[in-house]
Amino acid sequence: MAQVDPLQYAIQLERDGQAFYTEVAARTANPLGRRTFEALAADERRHEQVLLGLARKARVALEGEMPKQRLVTLFSTLGAELRAQLDADTGDTAALEKALAMENASIAHYREQAGKAGDAGTRSLYERLVREENEHADILRNCLTYLNKTGQWFLWDEGALLDGG
């Protein structure tokens, strides 16, 4: 079996993620889920471009806001009426679980490549991708909690304290 170039593998991971998120966004009736998947697809497109830049030995900017900074507003902008309409759909839950598995695979790959990087710039790039993919995983876990345990999600998200009285 031929050895796969780690950078080409990373680019393919991002392309696969982008295709998956785009497809799921198109099939998701839930407005929150659709917007979340569209945002994740956009991030994967950006990651692909960063990795292609690395492959071309181009200088790649590591600046820019992290995914959670952009996506957390999806929850805060929903009105109470729309929130009440959102139900846990098994298709959405399964898609979120698959997406989480994909993000975890990306995290493992980028963490490994950061450890093997021969220069500080490449290591920094992979470490940034690890942080971004970790945020994607956090967002997906938060969505799963929202769909499956809405009451717990509101307590966690709002940081509520239960004092018994």
N, C-alpha and C positions, 0 to 999 in steps of 0.2 A: 504494500500500500504506500502510495506517495505521501510524503510529509506535506502538510498544508502550511503555507506561510501565515504566521500569526496575524500580520497586518491585513492580508487578504481575508482571513477568517473574520477579523473584526469588522471589516467593511461589509462582508456578507451578513453578519449578525445584525448590523444596522439596517441593511436593505430588507432583511426578513422581518425585522421589527416594524419598519415603516409599512411594508405591505400588509402585515397582520393588522396593525392599528388602523390603517386606512379601510381595510375590508370590514373590520368589526364596527368602526364608526358608521359606515354606510348601512349596516344591518341593525344598529342599535336604535330602538325607539326612544329610549330614555334620554332626555335632553342633556342631563348631566353626564351620563356615560358617553354619549356621542361627542360632546365637547372635550371631555377628558381624553378620549382616544384620538381625536383630531390633534390636540395639543401634543400628545405623546408622539404621534406620527411626525409632526413638525420637528420635534426634538431629535428624532432618529434621523431625519433628513439632514439636519445640521451636523449631527455626529458623523454621518457618512461623509459630508463635505470636509470636515476636519481631518478625518482619517485619509481621505483622498489627497488632501493637501500634504499630510505627512508622507504619504507614499510618493508624492512628487518632490519631496524634500523642500516644500515651500514653508515659509514662516506662517505659523498658525496662531491666531490670537486666542488666548484662553480667557479673555474677559467676557463679560455678559452675565446677566442675572441667571440664577440657578432655576431649575424647573419648578420647584416648590413655590418660589416667589411669584411665578406667573399663574400656576394652577390653583393655588389656594383660594384665589378669588372666585373660582367656579362655585365653591360652596357658599361663600359669603354673598354672592350676587343673586342667589336664588330667593325668590319670595316665598313666604310661608305657604301660600296656596299651591305653588308648584312643588315645593318640598312634600306636601301632603299627598300629591298625586304619584310620587315616585315609589314604585314597589320593587321588591327584589324579584328579578326575573332570572330564572335558572340559566338562560342563555347568556345574560350579562355576567352572572356570577362565574360561569365556566370560562368565559372570555377573560375576565379579570384574573382568574386563577392561572390560566395559560400565560397571560401577559406577565404575571409575577414570576412564573418559572423562567420565561425568556429573559427577564431583567436579571434574575439571579445568575443565569448562565453568563450573561454579559459581564456582570460584576466580577465573577470568578475569573473570566478570561482577561479582563483589563487589569485586575489585581496581579495576576500572574505576569502579564507583560510589563507592568510597572516595575516589578521585581527584577525582570530580566533586561530592562532598558539599559543601553550602553551610554546614554548621555542624559543630563539633567532635563533638557527640554522634552525629550520623548517620555521620560519618567513622569514629568509634571503633567503632560497631556493625558497619559493613561490614568494618573491619579485624579485628574479633573473628571474624566469619564466615569471613574468609579464613584465619585461623589454624586454626579448627575444621575447615574443609573440607580444608586442607592435612594436618591430622592424619588425617582420614578417608582421604585419598589415601595417606598413609604406611602406615596400617593395611592398606589394600587391597593395596598393593605388597608388604607383609610377608606377607600371606596368599598372594599369588601365588608368592612365593619359597618359602614353606613347602610349597605344593602341588607346585611344579615342581622345586625344588632343595632338598629337605629338609636335606641335609647342610650346604649353605651357610647355610641359615637358622639352624641350631643354632649354627654358628660365629659368625655375625653377631649373633644375639640374645644369646648368652652372652658375646660379646666375647672369644672364645678367641684365644689367641696360638699360632701355630705356630712352634716354635723349632728344629725338625729333630731334636730328641733328647729 
